[in-house]
Amino acid sequence: MESHTALSMSSFSLSWTLRSWSAGALLVALGAPPLRSQEAPRTDAVAALSSKIEEMEAEIKTLKSQLATVQATQAAAAATASAPEADESYPKLNFHGFGDINYTYSSQSQSFPNEFWLGELDLYVTAQLSPNISILSENVLSADSTFDTWNLEAERLIFDYKFNPYFNVAAGRFHTEIGYYNTQFHHGTWLQMDTHRPWFLNFEDDGGILPVHMVGLSIDGEIPSGGANLHYFAQVGNGRSYNGPTSPVEPTQADHVDNGRKAVNLEIISKPSGLPGVQFGLGVYHQVVSPQAVTPGQGADGFDVVPVPNALPSVRELIGNAFFVYSANGWNFLNEAFVISHTPSGGSAYNTVAGYTELSKQFGAWTPYARFTYVNSPSGDPVYHLIQTTGLRYGPTLGIRYDFTDFACFKIQYDHNDESNELEAAPTDALSLQIGFTF
């Protein structure tokens, strides 16, 4: 801005000088006194005047040249300021991380020891390769509770190509667009209000019952809908596998599918323009599951179990979900409901109901919150029986979050669970402390 102003002042100064010199030349020409015979000879006066005019014309020519140069520079500067960057360099790399440190006290100390423990160290990298192509990589280091060692897992790896607002394509391993919580709050616990996710939305290797990861293809975009502001997601991928607790098979099928068939997920979200902070959505997920039983023995890669192929019938899994969220003015009101139907080949359907509601209000650096979670799965469910999660579980969560800065927080949380399932049959009370941070 300063250089542009300086150029403008220079242009004005040169223009004013030209006008002054032109006026001076005219005055000299008009103001020259008439020659008389008794004065110097006429030829001498004319010669002097002609010489003066030539000098002034030369100076005017020089000033015009300087003015043209200044104006050209000024025009180039203005064009550069208004034009977009044409030679922007790529890739543009951004690195972030998340981590948490925890302490948990439980009334069921035999099953849940009272201890300090390290959560996940989440290394989050994005790279912009061009205006419409980007890469996302999320790699998580976490401690193995059995062997007390650290494991590294690529939780997300996404290639994203944005064609236009109505059609975008992402390929790789991503969080399934199933409900609200799963794609709003990723692996960094600093992102979420609570110390942990709702039970049924836990990650697959942490006891979760839903296919929260998918390896495949995701297409999304806006739907022309006026003030409804609709957005769609259509995803196809490997889905998840359900296997017994001793099975070496990973729940998220990264490079192998049990039955060769793909999972399909559809979701539509609305953010009404007339209701700031409100969004809601509906979705459906479908896959055919091939549960795998295992038998003792020396399996592949040194595992002490061997999968028994085709020991259990295939099961059609159909998941319907709906959510309503209000987030504005320091308030957060989250609500989700799921119905999970498992229908074994040649059998009847088993329906599981799961959901939660959560409310929080920010007061400066302090944010108290409350959540109620409910899961009810029939005992004969052929899939959830295999992963030992059938039965009833429900209870409240109360907590408060304090943000030291914009990048670090402290949470204290109380949970009460009434359980009647395959793992627990008694109420559990737990107190959790957590320091979460991002960088």
N, C-alpha and C positions, 0 to 999 in steps of 0.2 A: 504494500500500500504506500509506503514512504517513497519507494523508487518511482512508482507511478505518479505520485504527486509532484516529485522533483522534475520528471519529464514534462508534465503539464506546465509547470512554472517556467521551464526553459523555453518551451514552445511559445508561451505567452510573451516572454521577454524578447525573444527574437522577432516576433510579429510586431511588437510595439516599436522596436528599434527600426525596423524596415519602414514603418509608417512615419516615424520621426525623420529619418533620412530623406524620404520622398518629399515630405512637407518642406524640409530645409532646402532641397534642391529647387522646389517651386518658388519659395520665397526669394532665393538668390536670383532666380531668373526674372521674377516680377519686380524685385526691389532694386535691381541695378539701375543706377541713375543714368539719365540720357547723357550721351557724349556731346560735348560742345567743341567747336572748332578750336577754342583757345586752350582746351585740356589736352591730355596726351592723345596721340593719334588713335583713331577708332580701331585700327587693326590690332593694337596692343591690348585694348580693353576686351575686344572679342576673343582674342587668344587666351587671355587670363581666365575669362569666364568659361570658355570651352574646356580648358584644362581642369578647372574646378569641378565642372559637371562630370567629366570623365572619371575623376577620382571618386566622386560620390557614386557613380554607376558601378564602379568596380567594387566598392564596399557593399553596395546593395546586392550585387551578384553573389558576393561571399556570404552575406547574411542569409540570402535565399537558400544557398546550398546547405548552410548549417541548419536552417529551419526544416528543410526536407529530410535531413538526416535524423533530427530529433523526432519529427512526426512519424517516420518509418519505425524508429525504435519504440515509440509510444504505442503504435498499432500492434507491433509484434508482442509487446508485453501484455497488452489487453487480450490478444488472442490466446496467449499461453495461459493467462489466468482463467479464462472461461472454458477452455478446451479440457476434456478429461485426459488423464495420464495415458499416453499411448504406449510407452515403453516400460510399464510397470513390471518389476522383476518377480519371478516365481522360482521355486515354491516359497510360500509364506508359512513359516513353522511357528506353532505355539505349543508350549509345554505347561501343563498344570499337574498338580498332585493333590491327593486327599489321604488322610490318615486318621486313626482314632486309637485312644488308649482307654481301657475299661476296667471296672471292678464290679463284680456281681455277687450278691448275697442271696441265697435261696433257702426256703424252708425245707426243700427236698435236697439236703446237702449230699446225700449218697448218690443221687442221680446228677445233681448239678453242684459241683464243688464251689465253695466260696473262694474266689481267687481274683487276682489281677490277671489281665490278659490283653494281648495286642490284637487289634482288629486288622483290617485290611490296609495295605499300603497301595493306593491306587495311583498308577502313573498314566496320565491322560494326555495324549498328543493329537493335535490336529494339524493338517498341512493343506493349504490352498494351492492347488496345482495350476489353476487357471480361474478366470472369473466364474466358471460354472462347474468345475471339477474339484472335489476335495476328498481327503482321506481322514478317517478317524481311527485311532488305535487306543484301546484301553486295556492295560495289562495290570493284573492285580497280584501282589505278593501277600500270602496269608499263611498263618501258622497252622500246621496240622495238629489237631488236639490229641491225636493218638500217639504220634511219634515225636512231637515237639520239634518238627522241622518246618522249613519254609517251602511253600509250593508257588510256582509261577503259572498263571493261566491267562490266556488271551480272552478276556470277557467280551470284548467287542473289537471287530476289525471290519471297517465299512469303507467301500468305494462308493462315492455319491456323485451322480451326474444330474445337474439341474437343467432341464430343457426349458421350462417356462413355469409360470405359477400353477399350471393345471396338470403338469406331468413331470415327475421327478423319479429317478431310479436309483436305488441303493442295493448293493450286493455285498454279501459277507456274513459275518456273525453279528447280530443286533438283538436288542431287547424287543420282544414281541409286543406289538401294539395291541395289548389286551387290557382294557380298562384304562385307568388314569395313573395310578401310583407307579406302575412298572416302568413307564417311559418318562415320568416326571422326576423320579428319584432313582438315580443310578447307584453305582457301587460306593461312592463316597458318602459316609453317614452324616457328614457336615451338611449335605444338601437337604436332608429330611429333618423334620421336627423331632422325632422320637429317637431313642437309642437303637431301635431295631424296627424292621418292617412288620406289618401284620403277619401273623404266623403263616397263613396259607400262601402269602406272597413272598415268602423267603425264597432264596435262590435254590435251584434244584438240588445242589449238593449240600444244602443246609436244612433239609427237611421240608422244603416247599412242595406243594402238590400241583402247581400249575406249570405249563410250559413257558417260562418267562424269558427264555432265550430261543432264538431260531437261527439256523444257518441256511441261507437261501437268498431270495430276491424280494425286495420291498418296493412297491410303487405307491406314490402318494401325490396329492395335489388339491387345489381348491376346486369346489363345485360352485359354478355361478348360481347364487341363491339370494342375492340382495342382502338384507340386514341379518339373515340367518348365519352368514359366514360359515358355510359348511366346508369340511375338509375330509377327504377319504383316504383310507389306507387299504391296500390289497397286497397280501404277503403269501409267499409259497416257499416251503423249505423242508428241512429234515425233521422238524419237530423235536420231541423228546422221547426217551425210552424210560420204561418203568421196570426196575429190576430189584431183586432182593438186596438187603443191606450188605451182604457179603459178595455181591457180584462186582467184577472188575469193570463192567461196562459203564461208560460215562452217561449220565442222564441226557446231556446235550450232545446230540449226534453230529459231530463236527465233520467227519469224513466217512461215515458208514450209517446206513439206514437198515434197521432190522428186517423190514418187509419190502423195501424198495419203493413203498408208496410215500407220497409227500403230504405234509400238513398244509392246510389252507386257512388263512385268517383274514377277516374283513372287519373294518371299523370305520364308523362315521362319527365325526365330532362337530359340534356347533358352538360358536362363540358369538351369541347375539349382540349386535352393535347397540341395541337399546338397553342392554343389561350389562353394564361394565363389571368385569370380574367374574361373570358367570360363564361356565362352559359345561356341556353335558355330552354324553356319547352312548352309542350302542354298538355291540360287536358280536361276532360269532366265530368260533374256532373249530376246525374239524380235522381229525386224523384217525388212522387205524393203528392201534397199538398192538405190538406183539410182546407181551410180558415174557420174561425169560426166567425159568427156574434154574437153580444151580445145584451141583452135587459135589461133595468133597473129592479132592484129587489135585494133581499137579497140573494147573492150567497154563495157558500161554503167558509168556512174560513173567513166569515165576509165581503167579497167583495160586493160592491154595484151594481154588474152586474151579469147576469146569461148567460152563453153560450147558444146559440140556435143551437142544433145539426142538422147537415145536411141542414142548411139554405142556404148554398152556394154550388155550384157544385165543385167537385174535379178538380184539375188543375195539368197537367203534367208540371214539371219544368225541363228544360234542359239548362245547362250552359256550354258553351265552353270558354276556355281561352287560351291565349298564352302570353309569356313574353320573353324579351331579356334584359340581364343585363351585364354591364361591370363594374368591381370593381377592380382597381389596380392603383398603383402609385399615390395615393391620389385622384383619380377620381372615382366618382360613377355615373353611367348612368343607370337609371331604367326605363323600359317601360313595361306596361301591358295593355291588351285589353280583354274585356269580352263581350260576346253576351248571354243575358238571354232570353230564350223563355218560355212563359207561354201559354199553350193551355188548355182551359177549356174543360171539358167533352162535346162532341158534338159541339164544337165551333172552331173558327179559332185562330191561334197563334198570340200573341202580343210579339214583340221583342224589348228588351231594349239593348242599346249599352252603355258601360261604359269603361273608360280607363284613364290613366295618363302617363305622362313622367316627369322624375325628373333628374336634373343634379346638381352635387356639386363637388367642388375642395377644397382640404385641403391645407392651407398655414400655417404650424406650428400649433398653437393652434386655428387658425381661419378657419372656413369653410363656405363660402357663398354657398347658394343653391337656386334653382328655381324649381318650379313644375307647371304643367298645368293639370287640372282635368276636365273631361267631362262626363256627364251622361245625357242620353236622353231616357225617358220612355214614351210610348204612354198613353194618358189619360184614355183609356178604359181598361188598364191592370187590371184584376180582383184581382191580388195579391197585386201589389204595390199601387193600389187605396185603398185597405183596410188599409195599413200602411201609407198612405198619403205621398207617395214619387214619384208619377208620375209627368211627366213634364220634362223641360229642366233646367239644371244647369251646368254652366261652369265658369272657371276663373283661373287666375294665383295666385301663391304663391311665395313670395320673402322673404328670411330670411338669417340670419347669426348665426352661432353657435360658441361659444367660450368655449373651454375646460379648466377649471381651473386646473384640474388634470386628471388622467386617470379614475377618478370615479365621477366627477361632472362637469356639464356644464351649460351654460346660453345661451338661445335662444331668439332672437327677430325676429318676423315674421309679415309680412303684407299679408292679403288675400283680393282679390276682387272677388266677386261672382255675376254673372248675373243669375238671377233665374226667372223662369216662371213655377211655380208648385203649388201644392195644399196648401202649407204653406206660400210661399213668392211670390211676384210678382214685386219686386223692387231690384235694385242692392244693394249689401251690402259690406261695407268696414270694415275690422276688423284689430286691432293691438293686437298681443299676445306676452306676456313675460312669460318665463318659466325657472325655475331652476329645472334641473333633476339630479338625482344622483343614485348611486348603492353602495351597501356595502356587 
